[in-house]
Structure formats: structure tokens, C-alpha cells
Amino acid sequence: MSRQAVKKATNLTTLVLIGALIIFSIYGYQKGIFTNRQQMELFIRHSSFWGPLLFILIQVAQVVIAVIPGGLTCLAGVVFFGPWYGFLYSAIGILIGSCINFYLARQYGEKFIRLFVSDETYEKTREKFLTGKRFDVVFTAAILLPCAPDDVLCMIAGLTDMSWRKFLTILILGRPVTIIVYSLGGAMIPLLMS
């Protein structure tokens, strides 16, 4: 297969996956899956064996398309699957979504990012994090903070010369920290309510 054919296949696959995520997100929003905890719970519980896979897809969608805040879906994971599996499924989905963001930004550039992020958010994040000489240090610190704009930062990282290896290392070591914070917060809710 020629390099040109591989590039076309990659672009087509990317478009199909983005289209599927958008369709799933619209469906989920219309059915109340993303706006109503009971609806999400019903949707996942009725999915039996497919429940974890669907939850992982929800996490991927919330990272790539930013339909709902990641903290809420992490909490939902704890409610539906318990602290350990909720953390695991959230981590898988969020890491996959973050890699997709990095890849798509690297592949399609700033115009792609602006499709999913408001101009104001993009400019503010870009100015705050890209102006320094050591983006990788700032990126690492931001990934460790629960309130940082992680999804946008993963896209912006795709615009830099950061290698895939460095990106994945930072992501694998840092992103679970915030997911654990959200998951532990979700695990504490029943204790606080009793």
C-alpha cells in the first residue's frame, strides 16, 4: 500500500469515527443520557455485557466532542460500576479520547481544534500554555490538576513538536491522578449522604 493510500485510509477512518462519535453524542443528548443521571444509568444497565464498552465510548465522546464535563462521567462510572471498575473504564475512555485529540490536532491543525473549542477558550488556553519555552513541563503540571482544560491541552499539544512517546508518558502517568480524584469523590458521595 502506498503512503498516499494509507493517508487516505487514515483520513477516511478518522472522519467515520468522528461522525460516529457525533451521532452517538447527539443520540445520547436527545435521549437524556448525557443530561439525566437516571437515563444514563438505565441506558448502561440495559446494555448488560455492553455496558462497560458503552461507558468507555461515552468517556471517549466527552473528551473528543466535549458534550459533558469529564468529572461528572467519572462520578457516574463509580455509581454504575463501583470505584475500581469505574476508575478503570473512565481511564481507558479518557486516555483513548486524549490520544484521539492529540492525533487529530497533529493531523488537521488549528482549524480542527477551532471546530470543537470556542475561539475565546482556544486563544486563552493557547496564550496561557504555549507562550512559554517549556510546554512539556506546563502540560505535565496541567494534566495533574483536576480543573485544568485537559482536553484542549491535548489538542494544543498536537500542534507542538512533542513526540508521541512523551505525550503518552505524560498522559499515562498524569491523567489517572485526576481520574482517581474524581472517582474517589464519587465513592465518597454515598458515605456523605448516609
Buried (B, 14 or more C-beta within 10 A) or exposed (E): EEEEEEEEEEEEEBEEBBEEBBEBBEEBEEBBBBEEBEBBBBBBEEEEEEBBEBBBBBBBBBBBBBBBEBBBBBBBBBBBBBBEBBBBBBBBBBBBBBBBBBBBBBEBEEEBBBEBBEEEBBEBBBEBBBEEEEBBEBBBEBBBEBEBBBBBBBBBBBBBEBEEEBBBEBBEEBBBEBBBBBBEBBBEEEEEEE
